[in-house]
Amino acid sequence: MANLKIKLVKSLNGRLEKHIATANSLGLRRIGHETVQPDNEQTRGKIAKIGYLLQVTEEK
């Protein structure tokens, strides 16, 4: 199974509470934080919700 490398590239200041909570659930706290998550439906849903804040790359 592939993994996704997710990086927070925009600030969470002034964002909707749900979007901040989604970023926190991915392990992203501040700009520049990176995390590796499994490529599954749950992760894809979170990325779809706050994709405008993220940079996503695929890892093998």
N, C-alpha and C positions, 0 to 999 in steps of 0.2 A: 504494500500500500504506500502511496506517495504521501509526502508531507508538504505543507504550505508554510513558507516563511513570510510572516506578516510584520510589517513595520508601520508604526504610527508616524505620519509625516505632517499632519496638521494638528493644531492645538485643540484641546477639548474645552477650552474656555468659551462660555456662552452657548454651548451645544445643549440639545435636549437631554433631560435626565436619563431617558431610555438609551440614548446613544452613548452617553458616558458610561452607563452600566454595562452596555454591550462591549465597549472597549475594555473595561475592567475585567469582564468575564474572559476575554481573550488574553489577559495578562499584560495589557498595555496601559501604562500609567502616565507617561509623558512623551513628548516628541523625541523620536530617535529610538525608543524602545522597540526591540524585536522579539518575536516569539515564534516557535515552531509548533504548528498544530496539525493534527491528522486531517487529511483531505476527505471529509465526510459531509453529509447533508447539514448537520448542525453547524459546522464551521462555515460552510458556504452560505448559510442563511445569515449568520452574523456578519460576514463580509458584505453580503448584499445590502444589509441594513446601514452599515457605516462605511461603505466602500470609498466614499468621497474623502475620507480621512486617512486611508491606508494605501500602502504599496505592497502588493502581493506577488511573490515569486514561488515557483514550484521547485521543490527539492526532491531528490531521489534517494 
